[in-house]
Amino acid sequence: AQSVTQLGSHVSVSEGALVLLRCNYSSSVPPYLFWYVQYPNQGLQLLLKYTSAATLVKGINGFEAEFKKSETSFHLTKPSAHMSDAAEYFCAVSDRTGGFKTIFGAGTRLFVKA
Amino acid sequence: DAGVIQSPRHEVTEMGQEVTLRCKPISGHDYLFWYRQTMMRGLELLIYFNNNVPIDDSGMPEDRFSAKMPNASFSTLKIQPSEPRDSAVYFCASSSTSLYSYEQYFGPGTRLTVT
């Protein structure tokens, strides 16, 4: 069975500081991994995805994530936080053999201080 | 591309009333998902369809909930009778086999309040 664990329900950083949101997954088969972002009163939108090509994945708005099989991790980073990055971020995993069913993590709310 | 369209955006109803939420997926997408989001339980998958056929409804909380997809461009989620604990934001999402990597496109959600 697949699962996703996001470490920290809330993360607070200063504007210009490094953003690091942690995600660990469990999957019995090679997974597809995703980060989605949700702004207030909106649906989720895809930030980036890992599909077994390069292990370092670049997404929109300067975010990137690295797939580390040995650590079963897919942490999300951004070198310099911007006020507009304040949102909730969800890590998700899909089992390629199980069709399109996707398991979402509990989410991490990012606060950016001026 | 208009994206996934959901209606209504907000719904306030009284306990015991029937509620119908609507979704139009992105044209050409063959997967459709219904999710519920609450503070307590996070994002929960309720049911998903492939080519208009329900594939997995194990997340539907109880018999009061039902979902249909009569054609490729329309789906409904119905709650009858509604209860205060059904208050949540309900999202519809769609995806396509041709995407290969299974990413989903979400609608803006319907915020349901049951009083």
gemmi code that builds the backbone of each chain (N, CA, C; Angstrom):
import gemmi

chains = {
    "A": [
        ("ALA", (0.850, -1.194, 0.000), (0.000, 0.000, 0.000), (0.888, 1.248, 0.000)),
        ("GLN", (0.374, 2.249, -0.639), (1.127, 3.505, -0.700), (0.752, 4.415, 0.447)),
        ("SER", (1.684, 5.275, 0.813), (1.401, 6.296, 1.812), (2.366, 7.453, 1.636)),
        ("VAL", (1.980, 8.583, 2.175), (2.798, 9.785, 2.114), (2.789, 10.443, 3.491)),
        ("THR", (3.942, 10.850, 3.941), (4.049, 11.559, 5.214), (4.730, 12.900, 4.986)),
        ("GLN", (4.060, 13.950, 5.357), (4.662, 15.278, 5.288), (5.037, 15.704, 6.698)),
        ("LEU", (6.288, 16.030, 6.884), (6.788, 16.373, 8.207), (6.581, 17.855, 8.461)),
        ("GLY", (5.731, 18.150, 9.437), (5.444, 19.534, 9.766), (4.180, 20.011, 9.096)),
        ("SER", (3.166, 20.303, 9.894), (1.923, 20.810, 9.317), (2.029, 22.296, 9.000)),
        ("HIS", (2.976, 22.977, 9.659), (3.199, 24.393, 9.428), (4.706, 24.659, 9.363)),
        ("VAL", (5.081, 25.468, 8.396), (6.469, 25.906, 8.273), (6.463, 27.415, 8.073)),
        ("SER", (7.307, 28.106, 8.816), (7.394, 29.559, 8.706), (8.814, 29.960, 8.327)),
        ("VAL", (8.945, 30.785, 7.308), (10.261, 31.270, 6.881), (10.186, 32.772, 6.653)),
        ("SER", (11.320, 33.405, 6.650), (11.392, 34.821, 6.322), (11.514, 34.983, 4.817)),
        ("GLU", (11.052, 36.087, 4.321), (11.184, 36.381, 2.897), (12.665, 36.367, 2.523)),
        ("GLY", (12.996, 35.657, 1.444), (14.385, 35.541, 1.018), (15.111, 34.336, 1.568)),
        ("ALA", (14.520, 33.675, 2.548), (15.150, 32.495, 3.146), (14.822, 31.243, 2.353)),
        ("LEU", (15.587, 30.190, 2.625), (15.372, 28.904, 1.982), (14.056, 28.285, 2.436)),
        ("VAL", (13.338, 27.717, 1.477), (12.138, 26.955, 1.791), (12.467, 25.466, 1.673)),
        ("LEU", (12.134, 24.696, 2.704), (12.315, 23.251, 2.674), (11.067, 22.604, 3.259)),
        ("LEU", (10.342, 21.882, 2.430), (9.162, 21.145, 2.878), (9.453, 19.662, 2.677)),
        ("ARG", (9.236, 18.895, 3.731), (9.666, 17.494, 3.725), (8.532, 16.533, 3.400)),
        ("CYS", (8.894, 15.524, 2.615), (7.928, 14.502, 2.231), (8.632, 13.159, 2.159)),
        ("ASN", (8.078, 12.168, 2.825), (8.538, 10.793, 2.704), (7.382, 9.930, 2.213)),
        ("TYR", (7.698, 8.965, 1.378), (6.653, 8.141, 0.790), (6.940, 6.672, 1.065)),
        ("SER", (5.919, 5.891, 0.879), (6.043, 4.439, 0.932), (5.317, 3.870, -0.278)),
        ("SER", (6.025, 3.034, -1.029), (5.418, 2.418, -2.202), (6.149, 1.125, -2.517)),
        ("SER", (5.401, 0.106, -2.850), (6.005, -1.200, -3.133), (6.534, -1.280, -4.563)),
        ("VAL", (6.161, -0.322, -5.375), (6.625, -0.271, -6.759), (7.164, 1.128, -7.032)),
        ("PRO", (7.978, 1.280, -8.091), (8.465, 2.630, -8.403), (7.308, 3.608, -8.540)),
        ("PRO", (7.371, 4.687, -7.811), (6.217, 5.595, -7.770), (6.331, 6.759, -8.750)),
        ("TYR", (5.200, 7.367, -9.001), (5.176, 8.728, -9.513), (4.946, 9.626, -8.290)),
        ("LEU", (5.677, 10.719, -8.199), (5.574, 11.613, -7.056), (5.249, 13.020, -7.523)),
        ("PHE", (4.480, 13.721, -6.720), (4.004, 15.047, -7.098), (4.067, 15.994, -5.894)),
        ("TRP", (4.195, 17.265, -6.217), (3.907, 18.332, -5.271), (2.832, 19.206, -5.908)),
        ("TYR", (1.790, 19.463, -5.112), (0.726, 20.367, -5.515), (0.707, 21.540, -4.545)),
        ("VAL", (0.231, 22.690, -5.030), (0.091, 23.870, -4.184), (-1.370, 24.311, -4.200)),
        ("GLN", (-1.837, 24.760, -3.044), (-3.210, 25.259, -2.926), (-3.186, 26.643, -2.307)),
        ("TYR", (-3.602, 27.633, -3.075), (-3.766, 28.986, -2.562), (-5.155, 29.115, -1.948)),
        ("PRO", (-5.342, 30.073, -1.062), (-6.633, 30.216, -0.374), (-7.805, 30.262, -1.343)),
        ("ASN", (-8.815, 29.490, -1.003), (-10.070, 29.452, -1.765), (-9.882, 29.008, -3.220)),
        ("GLN", (-8.864, 28.191, -3.448), (-8.644, 27.657, -4.783), (-8.437, 26.151, -4.714)),
        ("GLY", (-8.495, 25.505, -5.873), (-8.175, 24.094, -5.951), (-6.669, 23.874, -5.970)),
        ("LEU", (-6.280, 22.626, -5.928), (-4.857, 22.299, -5.986), (-4.359, 22.445, -7.416)),
        ("GLN", (-3.098, 22.856, -7.559), (-2.492, 22.899, -8.880), (-1.109, 22.276, -8.816)),
        ("LEU", (-0.754, 21.626, -9.899), (0.507, 20.895, -9.937), (1.688, 21.846, -9.917)),
        ("LEU", (2.619, 21.556, -9.019), (3.851, 22.342, -8.895), (4.978, 21.661, -9.675)),
        ("LEU", (5.114, 20.357, -9.461), (6.107, 19.570, -10.184), (5.808, 18.088, -10.006)),
        ("LYS", (6.500, 17.271, -10.816), (6.253, 15.827, -10.754), (7.539, 15.048, -11.057)),
        ("TYR", (7.640, 13.879, -10.471), (8.732, 12.948, -10.742), (8.147, 11.714, -11.412)),
        ("THR", (8.731, 11.363, -12.587), (8.200, 10.215, -13.319), (9.312, 9.278, -13.768)),
        ("SER", (10.381, 9.197, -13.013), (11.499, 8.269, -13.228), (12.511, 8.735, -14.258)),
        ("ALA", (12.453, 9.977, -14.628), (13.508, 10.526, -15.478), (14.575, 11.105, -14.525)),
        ("ALA", (14.896, 12.357, -14.639), (15.887, 12.964, -13.766), (15.396, 12.973, -12.321)),
        ("THR", (16.296, 12.720, -11.396), (15.887, 12.679, -9.983), (15.685, 14.072, -9.400)),
        ("LEU", (16.307, 15.077, -10.009), (16.079, 16.459, -9.584), (15.067, 17.065, -10.541)),
        ("VAL", (13.942, 17.439, -9.983), (12.838, 17.917, -10.801), (12.603, 19.397, -10.542)),
        ("LYS", (12.489, 20.148, -11.604), (12.217, 21.583, -11.474), (10.764, 21.847, -11.808)),
        ("GLY", (10.153, 22.737, -11.022), (8.756, 23.061, -11.239), (8.554, 24.534, -11.472)),
        ("ILE", (7.319, 24.955, -11.284), (6.991, 26.355, -11.498), (7.397, 27.198, -10.291)),
        ("ASN", (7.506, 28.488, -10.508), (7.775, 29.464, -9.450), (9.097, 29.224, -8.718)),
        ("GLY", (10.058, 28.600, -9.359), (11.381, 28.415, -8.776), (11.514, 27.254, -7.819)),
        ("PHE", (10.500, 26.438, -7.684), (10.558, 25.276, -6.805), (11.237, 24.095, -7.500)),
        ("GLU", (11.866, 23.254, -6.697), (12.413, 22.013, -7.202), (12.345, 20.951, -6.114)),
        ("ALA", (12.442, 19.697, -6.534), (12.391, 18.589, -5.583), (13.332, 17.500, -6.061)),
        ("GLU", (13.884, 16.781, -5.110), (14.815, 15.718, -5.449), (14.292, 14.377, -4.973)),
        ("PHE", (14.221, 13.416, -5.882), (13.812, 12.061, -5.545), (15.028, 11.294, -5.025)),
        ("LYS", (14.922, 10.802, -3.787), (15.995, 10.002, -3.194), (15.415, 8.651, -2.799)),
        ("LYS", (15.684, 7.669, -3.640), (15.111, 6.343, -3.419), (15.589, 5.732, -2.104)),
        ("SER", (16.871, 5.899, -1.803), (17.434, 5.297, -0.597), (16.799, 5.854, 0.671)),
        ("GLU", (16.337, 7.086, 0.591), (15.722, 7.727, 1.761), (14.193, 7.770, 1.642)),
        ("THR", (13.675, 7.258, 0.575), (12.238, 7.333, 0.247), (11.709, 8.744, 0.511)),
        ("SER", (12.436, 9.714, -0.015), (12.052, 11.103, 0.214), (11.868, 11.851, -1.091)),
        ("PHE", (11.124, 12.926, -1.004), (10.874, 13.796, -2.169), (10.634, 15.197, -1.611)),
        ("HIS", (11.665, 15.769, -1.037), (11.541, 17.076, -0.379), (11.480, 18.214, -1.390)),
        ("LEU", (10.708, 19.218, -1.056), (10.502, 20.378, -1.921), (11.344, 21.547, -1.414)),
        ("THR", (12.042, 22.214, -2.312), (12.876, 23.344, -1.904), (12.702, 24.516, -2.848)),
        ("LYS", (13.040, 25.688, -2.300), (13.130, 26.915, -3.094), (14.185, 27.777, -2.427)),
        ("PRO", (15.163, 28.258, -3.188), (16.295, 28.970, -2.577), (15.899, 30.226, -1.816)),
        ("SER", (14.907, 30.949, -2.318), (14.575, 32.236, -1.726), (13.062, 32.415, -1.714)),
        ("ALA", (12.498, 32.471, -0.525), (11.042, 32.558, -0.400), (10.532, 33.941, -0.766)),
        ("HIS", (9.366, 33.927, -1.362), (8.688, 35.177, -1.698), (7.342, 35.183, -0.987)),
        ("MET", (6.851, 36.366, -0.706), (5.566, 36.475, 0.005), (4.465, 35.700, -0.715)),
        ("SER", (4.532, 35.679, -2.036), (3.485, 35.007, -2.819), (3.545, 33.480, -2.714)),
        ("ASP", (4.588, 32.946, -2.069), (4.690, 31.500, -1.888), (3.829, 30.998, -0.728)),
        ("ALA", (3.295, 31.903, 0.057), (2.458, 31.489, 1.188), (1.236, 30.749, 0.670)),
        ("ALA", (1.122, 29.495, 1.087), (0.071, 28.617, 0.575), (0.171, 27.296, 1.319)),
        ("GLU", (-0.683, 26.341, 0.930), (-0.560, 24.986, 1.460), (-0.008, 24.090, 0.365)),
        ("TYR", (0.898, 23.224, 0.755), (1.594, 22.366, -0.196), (1.321, 20.910, 0.142)),
        ("PHE", (0.997, 20.146, -0.890), (0.667, 18.738, -0.724), (1.629, 17.878, -1.526)),
        ("CYS", (2.186, 16.885, -0.861), (2.960, 15.853, -1.527), (2.010, 14.701, -1.863)),
        ("ALA", (2.222, 14.042, -3.002), (1.315, 12.970, -3.403), (2.081, 11.877, -4.135)),
        ("VAL", (1.540, 10.662, -4.077), (2.176, 9.515, -4.729), (1.131, 8.723, -5.506)),
        ("SER", (1.519, 8.263, -6.683), (0.675, 7.367, -7.475), (1.417, 6.072, -7.735)),
        ("ASP", (0.674, 5.002, -7.712), (1.215, 3.695, -8.027), (0.985, 3.440, -9.501)),
        ("ARG", (2.052, 3.342, -10.266), (1.909, 3.204, -11.717), (1.096, 1.987, -12.100)),
        ("THR", (1.126, 0.972, -11.272), (0.386, -0.242, -11.618), (-1.050, -0.189, -11.126)),
        ("GLY", (-1.360, 0.810, -10.315), (-2.697, 0.888, -9.722), (-3.590, 1.896, -10.393)),
        ("GLY", (-3.202, 2.308, -11.582), (-4.041, 3.277, -12.258), (-3.802, 4.672, -11.747)),
        ("PHE", (-4.798, 5.485, -11.808), (-4.632, 6.899, -11.533), (-4.917, 7.265, -10.084)),
        ("LYS", (-5.157, 6.300, -9.225), (-5.456, 6.645, -7.837), (-4.225, 7.259, -7.190)),
        ("THR", (-4.400, 8.427, -6.603), (-3.299, 9.181, -6.013), (-3.546, 9.374, -4.531)),
        ("ILE", (-2.504, 9.142, -3.744), (-2.586, 9.345, -2.301), (-1.933, 10.674, -1.962)),
        ("PHE", (-2.654, 11.533, -1.267), (-2.149, 12.848, -0.888), (-1.720, 12.859, 0.576)),
        ("GLY", (-0.663, 13.622, 0.842), (-0.264, 13.859, 2.214), (-1.208, 14.833, 2.901)),
        ("ALA", (-0.962, 15.055, 4.180), (-1.853, 15.897, 4.983), (-1.681, 17.377, 4.695)),
        ("GLY", (-0.606, 17.723, 4.007), (-0.387, 19.119, 3.655), (0.517, 19.839, 4.646)),
        ("THR", (1.257, 20.811, 4.132), (2.095, 21.691, 4.955), (1.771, 23.128, 4.582)),
        ("ARG", (1.376, 23.883, 5.575), (1.077, 25.299, 5.317), (2.353, 26.111, 5.469)),
        ("LEU", (2.689, 26.843, 4.435), (3.900, 27.679, 4.438), (3.518, 29.123, 4.721)),
        ("PHE", (4.140, 29.676, 5.745), (3.992, 31.091, 6.076), (5.291, 31.804, 5.703)),
        ("VAL", (5.167, 32.986, 5.100), (6.346, 33.761, 4.726), (6.270, 35.116, 5.425)),
        ("LYS", (7.279, 35.387, 6.258), (7.306, 36.628, 7.037), (8.099, 37.686, 6.298)),
        ("ALA", (7.592, 38.906, 6.359), (8.291, 40.019, 5.709), (9.549, 40.415, 6.467)),
    ],
    "B": [
        ("ASP", (-8.195, 26.786, -22.736), (-8.786, 25.677, -21.982), (-9.453, 26.222, -20.719)),
        ("ALA", (-10.717, 25.876, -20.506), (-11.457, 26.441, -19.391), (-11.086, 25.789, -18.075)),
        ("GLY", (-10.424, 24.659, -18.092), (-10.129, 23.963, -16.855), (-11.344, 23.197, -16.358)),
        ("VAL", (-11.221, 22.613, -15.176), (-12.326, 21.892, -14.558), (-13.310, 22.908, -13.978)),
        ("ILE", (-14.565, 22.724, -14.282), (-15.592, 23.669, -13.845), (-16.488, 22.991, -12.813)),
        ("GLN", (-16.708, 23.659, -11.702), (-17.579, 23.139, -10.664), (-18.676, 24.154, -10.345)),
        ("SER", (-19.845, 23.639, -10.043), (-20.927, 24.512, -9.609), (-21.801, 23.787, -8.590)),
        ("PRO", (-22.382, 24.525, -7.667), (-22.110, 25.930, -7.397), (-20.765, 26.097, -6.688)),
        ("ARG", (-20.303, 27.303, -6.516), (-19.059, 27.527, -5.774), (-19.315, 27.501, -4.270)),
        ("HIS", (-20.510, 27.921, -3.896), (-20.892, 27.904, -2.487), (-22.314, 27.368, -2.383)),
        ("GLU", (-22.546, 26.571, -1.358), (-23.884, 26.025, -1.135), (-24.139, 25.997, 0.358)),
        ("VAL", (-25.241, 26.628, 0.753), (-25.659, 26.578, 2.152), (-27.027, 25.930, 2.180)),
        ("THR", (-27.172, 24.905, 2.981), (-28.424, 24.191, 3.027), (-28.720, 23.743, 4.444)),
        ("GLU", (-29.947, 23.349, 4.666), (-30.339, 22.883, 5.992), (-30.238, 21.365, 6.069)),
        ("MET", (-29.970, 20.914, 7.250), (-29.886, 19.479, 7.503), (-31.131, 18.771, 6.965)),
        ("GLY", (-30.901, 17.657, 6.284), (-32.010, 16.882, 5.751), (-32.319, 17.164, 4.293)),
        ("GLN", (-31.787, 18.261, 3.778), (-32.047, 18.606, 2.387), (-31.105, 17.836, 1.457)),
        ("GLU", (-31.542, 17.706, 0.212), (-30.697, 17.089, -0.812), (-29.764, 18.131, -1.419)),
        ("VAL", (-28.528, 17.736, -1.638), (-27.534, 18.628, -2.222), (-26.933, 17.950, -3.450)),
        ("THR", (-26.825, 18.693, -4.543), (-26.202, 18.168, -5.758), (-25.068, 19.080, -6.187)),
        ("LEU", (-23.885, 18.514, -6.285), (-22.707, 19.234, -6.744), (-22.397, 18.776, -8.163)),
        ("ARG", (-21.944, 19.709, -8.978), (-21.738, 19.420, -10.396), (-20.309, 19.672, -10.830)),
        ("CYS", (-19.901, 18.906, -11.837), (-18.523, 19.021, -12.324), (-18.464, 18.783, -13.823)),
        ("LYS", (-17.720, 19.631, -14.498), (-17.411, 19.436, -15.906), (-15.902, 19.267, -16.030)),
        ("PRO", (-15.427, 18.094, -16.424), (-13.975, 17.884, -16.522), (-13.401, 18.561, -17.757)),
        ("ILE", (-12.097, 18.574, -17.839), (-11.414, 19.100, -19.011), (-11.727, 18.191, -20.199)),
        ("SER", (-12.040, 18.811, -21.309), (-12.389, 18.053, -22.505), (-11.261, 17.099, -22.902)),
        ("GLY", (-11.628, 15.839, -23.145), (-10.633, 14.845, -23.543), (-10.074, 14.031, -22.396)),
        ("HIS", (-10.284, 14.474, -21.175), (-9.816, 13.706, -20.019), (-10.756, 12.536, -19.772)),
        ("ASP", (-10.165, 11.364, -19.456), (-10.980, 10.173, -19.275), (-11.055, 9.691, -17.824)),
        ("TYR", (-10.419, 10.441, -16.905), (-10.541, 10.127, -15.483), (-11.162, 11.315, -14.772)),
        ("LEU", (-12.051, 11.011, -13.835), (-12.660, 12.063, -13.030), (-12.683, 11.618, -11.574)),
        ("PHE", (-12.324, 12.537, -10.685), (-12.196, 12.251, -9.258), (-13.058, 13.230, -8.456)),
        ("TRP", (-13.629, 12.737, -7.383), (-14.299, 13.597, -6.397), (-13.550, 13.473, -5.067)),
        ("TYR", (-13.195, 14.632, -4.487), (-12.506, 14.696, -3.198), (-13.315, 15.557, -2.241)),
        ("ARG", (-13.061, 15.319, -0.972), (-13.616, 16.158, 0.086), (-12.448, 16.650, 0.940)),
        ("GLN", (-12.469, 17.942, 1.288), (-11.394, 18.508, 2.109), (-11.969, 19.149, 3.359)),
        ("THR", (-11.481, 18.720, 4.511), (-11.848, 19.310, 5.796), (-10.584, 19.533, 6.604)),
        ("MET", (-10.690, 20.390, 7.587), (-9.542, 20.639, 8.461), (-9.151, 19.374, 9.208)),
        ("MET", (-10.146, 18.637, 9.647), (-9.872, 17.467, 10.491), (-9.305, 16.293, 9.695)),
        ("ARG", (-9.812, 16.071, 8.502), (-9.468, 14.849, 7.773), (-8.612, 15.100, 6.530)),
        ("GLY", (-8.355, 16.375, 6.246), (-7.538, 16.674, 5.072), (-8.281, 16.394, 3.781)),
        ("LEU", (-7.534, 15.964, 2.763), (-8.093, 15.705, 1.433), (-8.399, 14.211, 1.315)),
        ("GLU", (-9.651, 13.881, 1.090), (-10.079, 12.480, 1.001), (-10.622, 12.197, -0.397)),
        ("LEU", (-10.197, 11.115, -0.986), (-10.767, 10.672, -2.252), (-12.084, 9.961, -1.973)),
        ("LEU", (-13.139, 10.429, -2.606), (-14.448, 9.807, -2.408), (-14.706, 8.721, -3.444)),
        ("ILE", (-14.508, 9.062, -4.719), (-14.807, 8.132, -5.797), (-14.060, 8.605, -7.038)),
        ("TYR", (-13.732, 7.651, -7.943), (-13.224, 8.096, -9.223), (-13.765, 7.233, -10.359)),
        ("PHE", (-13.836, 7.854, -11.518), (-14.397, 7.245, -12.721), (-13.315, 7.162, -13.806)),
        ("ASN", (-13.439, 6.134, -14.638), (-12.649, 6.036, -15.856), (-13.609, 5.776, -16.999)),
        ("ASN", (-13.559, 6.631, -18.007), (-14.492, 6.503, -19.137), (-15.939, 6.367, -18.656)),
        ("ASN", (-16.296, 7.204, -17.695), (-17.651, 7.333, -17.158), (-18.060, 6.178, -16.252)),
        ("VAL", (-17.199, 5.225, -16.017), (-17.519, 4.063, -15.184), (-16.856, 4.223, -13.820)),
        ("PRO", (-17.616, 4.062, -12.734), (-16.994, 4.159, -11.405), (-16.000, 3.033, -11.181)),
        ("ILE", (-14.788, 3.377, -10.772), (-13.725, 2.401, -10.582), (-13.539, 2.059, -9.098)),
        ("ASP", (-13.599, 3.066, -8.270), (-13.345, 2.860, -6.846), (-14.196, 3.846, -6.062)),
        ("ASP", (-15.167, 3.339, -5.345), (-16.020, 4.209, -4.518), (-15.836, 3.905, -3.031)),
        ("SER", (-14.722, 3.310, -2.698), (-14.493, 2.913, -1.304), (-14.386, 4.101, -0.351)),
        ("GLY", (-14.164, 5.274, -0.885), (-14.067, 6.457, -0.040), (-15.393, 7.151, 0.222)),
        ("MET", (-16.443, 6.711, -0.421), (-17.758, 7.315, -0.184), (-18.165, 6.999, 1.248)),
        ("PRO", (-18.434, 8.021, 2.041), (-18.618, 7.805, 3.481), (-19.794, 6.908, 3.843)),
        ("GLU", (-20.876, 7.016, 3.155), (-22.048, 6.203, 3.485), (-23.058, 6.309, 2.365)),
        ("ASP", (-24.163, 5.584, 2.544), (-25.149, 5.500, 1.465), (-25.812, 6.829, 1.142)),
        ("ARG", (-25.653, 7.790, 1.990), (-26.241, 9.102, 1.703), (-25.539, 9.780, 0.528)),
        ("PHE", (-24.355, 9.323, 0.214), (-23.574, 9.899, -0.869), (-23.705, 9.020, -2.124)),
        ("SER", (-23.902, 9.678, -3.261), (-23.914, 8.956, -4.529), (-23.292, 9.833, -5.608)),
        ("ALA", (-22.669, 9.225, -6.587), (-22.048, 9.970, -7.676), (-22.387, 9.294, -8.995)),
        ("LYS", (-22.561, 10.129, -10.015), (-22.854, 9.623, -11.346), (-22.014, 10.362, -12.375)),
        ("MET", (-21.815, 9.710, -13.480), (-21.156, 10.349, -14.617), (-21.872, 9.877, -15.867)),
        ("PRO", (-22.942, 10.559, -16.252), (-23.761, 10.113, -17.391), (-23.071, 10.248, -18.736)),
        ("ASN", (-22.096, 11.137, -18.835), (-21.338, 11.271, -20.076), (-19.951, 11.824, -19.766)),
        ("ALA", (-19.141, 11.942, -20.787), (-17.735, 12.319, -20.578), (-17.543, 13.749, -20.124)),
        ("SER", (-18.586, 14.549, -20.178), (-18.410, 15.970, -19.863), (-19.197, 16.413, -18.642)),
        ("PHE", (-19.700, 15.462, -17.850), (-20.524, 15.891, -16.722), (-20.571, 14.821, -15.642)),
        ("SER", (-20.457, 15.277, -14.401), (-20.583, 14.374, -13.266), (-21.293, 15.096, -12.125)),
        ("THR", (-22.000, 14.345, -11.303), (-22.658, 14.904, -10.129), (-22.302, 14.101, -8.887)),
        ("LEU", (-22.268, 14.809, -7.777), (-22.124, 14.192, -6.469), (-23.339, 14.639, -5.652)),
        ("LYS", (-24.098, 13.669, -5.181), (-25.340, 13.986, -4.490), (-25.273, 13.508, -3.047)),
        ("ILE", (-25.791, 14.324, -2.158), (-25.882, 13.960, -0.743), (-27.351, 14.080, -0.346)),
        ("GLN", (-27.903, 12.967, 0.104), (-29.313, 12.947, 0.462), (-29.566, 11.922, 1.557)),
        ("PRO", (-29.986, 12.333, 2.734), (-30.125, 13.704, 3.214), (-28.786, 14.251, 3.734)),
        ("SER", (-28.638, 15.540, 3.664), (-27.386, 16.157, 4.132), (-27.400, 16.296, 5.662)),
        ("GLU", (-26.185, 16.288, 6.236), (-25.994, 16.448, 7.681), (-24.906, 17.487, 7.913)),
        ("PRO", (-24.914, 18.128, 9.085), (-23.893, 19.146, 9.375), (-22.467, 18.633, 9.188)),
        ("ARG", (-22.216, 17.369, 9.472), (-20.855, 16.837, 9.346), (-20.415, 16.692, 7.890)),
        ("ASP", (-21.320, 16.920, 6.951), (-20.954, 16.908, 5.539), (-20.351, 18.240, 5.100)),
        ("SER", (-20.390, 19.221, 5.973), (-19.820, 20.527, 5.643), (-18.333, 20.382, 5.327)),
        ("ALA", (-17.943, 20.852, 4.162), (-16.570, 20.673, 3.677), (-16.446, 21.389, 2.346)),
        ("VAL", (-15.238, 21.361, 1.800), (-15.034, 21.793, 0.417), (-14.906, 20.537, -0.436)),
        ("TYR", (-15.690, 20.457, -1.477), (-15.690, 19.297, -2.363), (-15.012, 19.696, -3.678)),
        ("PHE", (-14.014, 18.908, -4.043), (-13.269, 19.174, -5.267), (-13.524, 18.080, -6.296)),
        ("CYS", (-13.578, 18.496, -7.523), (-13.579, 17.596, -8.653), (-12.236, 17.775, -9.363)),
        ("ALA", (-11.672, 16.690, -9.853), (-10.421, 16.749, -10.590), (-10.527, 15.809, -11.790)),
        ("SER", (-9.766, 16.104, -12.832), (-9.746, 15.206, -13.987), (-8.320, 14.947, -14.425)),
        ("SER", (-8.162, 13.862, -15.168), (-6.853, 13.488, -15.664), (-7.039, 12.683, -16.947)),
        ("SER", (-5.906, 12.393, -17.589), (-5.978, 11.717, -18.869), (-4.930, 10.625, -18.975)),
        ("THR", (-5.312, 9.496, -19.546), (-4.383, 8.400, -19.795), (-3.203, 8.870, -20.634)),
        ("SER", (-3.457, 9.801, -21.512), (-2.398, 10.258, -22.410), (-1.332, 11.058, -21.680)),
        ("LEU", (-1.593, 11.478, -20.460), (-0.598, 12.223, -19.689), (0.497, 11.312, -19.153)),
        ("TYR", (0.221, 10.017, -19.045), (1.179, 8.992, -18.608), (1.605, 9.121, -17.155)),
        ("SER", (1.699, 10.297, -16.656), (2.234, 10.468, -15.309), (1.174, 10.789, -14.270)),
        ("TYR", (-0.073, 10.752, -14.644), (-1.184, 10.726, -13.701), (-1.457, 12.028, -12.965)),
        ("GLU", (-0.903, 13.146, -13.406), (-1.220, 14.364, -12.669), (-2.688, 14.726, -12.860)),
        ("GLN", (-3.223, 15.351, -11.844), (-4.633, 15.696, -11.853), (-4.814, 17.201, -11.909)),
        ("TYR", (-5.911, 17.599, -12.541), (-6.267, 19.002, -12.663), (-7.527, 19.234, -11.838)),
        ("PHE", (-7.410, 20.128, -10.887), (-8.487, 20.353, -9.929), (-9.366, 21.537, -10.322)),
        ("GLY", (-10.643, 21.406, -9.996), (-11.547, 22.539, -10.090), (-11.395, 23.440, -8.875)),
        ("PRO", (-12.129, 24.556, -8.852), (-12.015, 25.523, -7.756), (-12.701, 25.078, -6.474)),
        ("GLY", (-13.525, 24.036, -6.561), (-14.182, 23.515, -5.365), (-15.557, 24.106, -5.127)),
        ("THR", (-16.354, 23.347, -4.381), (-17.654, 23.812, -3.891), (-17.606, 23.779, -2.369)),
        ("ARG", (-17.815, 24.941, -1.768), (-17.829, 24.996, -0.299), (-19.249, 24.740, 0.170)),
        ("LEU", (-19.464, 23.620, 0.842), (-20.782, 23.212, 1.320), (-20.887, 23.462, 2.814)),
        ("THR", (-21.949, 24.147, 3.187), (-22.252, 24.368, 4.598), (-23.642, 23.821, 4.866)),
        ("VAL", (-23.731, 22.896, 5.798), (-25.009, 22.305, 6.180), (-25.336, 22.751, 7.608)),
        ("THR", (-26.442, 23.462, 7.751), (-26.792, 24.011, 9.073), (-27.867, 23.170, 9.756)),
    ],
}
model = gemmi.Model(1)
for chain_id, residues in chains.items():
    chain = gemmi.Chain(chain_id)
    for i, (resn, *xyz) in enumerate(residues, 1):
        res = gemmi.Residue()
        res.name, res.seqid = resn, gemmi.SeqId(i, " ")
        for name, pos in zip(("N", "CA", "C"), xyz):
            atom = gemmi.Atom()
            atom.name, atom.element = name, gemmi.Element(name[0])
            atom.pos, atom.b_iso = gemmi.Position(*pos), 0.0
            res.add_atom(atom)
        chain.add_residue(res)
    model.add_chain(chain)
structure = gemmi.Structure()
structure.add_model(model)
structure.setup_entities()
